Amino acid sequence: MSQDKEENNVVEEQVNTAQNEAETIETEAVEEEIELSVEEKLQAEVDQEKDKFLRLFAEFENYKKRTSKERIELFKTASQDVMVSMLPVLDDFERALTHIEDDKEAEELRKGVVLIYQKLLKALEQKGLLAIDVRAGDTFNADNHEAITQIPAPTDDMKGKVIDVIEKGYKLGDKVIRFPKVVIGQ
């Protein structure tokens, strides 16, 4: 019996040793998993912060581009109000020139008015004002012209075309500040 007890004790010790070794291996594996998961968690947090930083940086770059574009556009059209208020003066000069040309006695007056008109027009053109070129016979386009009225076309080929230009149109840079007012054939 004592031999059986000794054998049982030896077997129990071997079983306990095997269990302890297995537990040690499991504990080491769990610790490695915990270490890996902590590293993985930290790497995930770093990746998240990187992503946030990149998005914030891209958003800031877009903001800078947008504000600089708006600023450039503001400088281009800053004088728009002044230009719009000067357009009736240009129209009055043009009307005066058409009436003065008929009067042969007022030749010196006509020269003076032409000189003033050309100086004003040159100064406005230097600031970016451009006249929109529209002539009788051009095809009417609702995007580029403002139709004042329609009249019966003198010929069939003038239907849907500009018959007369009532008021010139103007651009400031690329922006239309006044569309040309036209009469179209029906």
Buried (B, 14 or more C-beta within 10 A) or exposed (E): EEEEEEEEEEEEEEEEEEEEEEEEEEEEEEEEEEEEEEEEEEEEEEEEEEEEEEEEEEEEEEEEEEEEEEEEEEEBBEBBEEBEEBBEEBEEBEEBEEEBEEEEEBEEEBEEBBEEBEEBBEEBEEEBBBBBEBEEEBEBEEEBBEBBEEEEBEEEEBEEBBBBBEBBBBBBBEEBBBBBBBBBBE
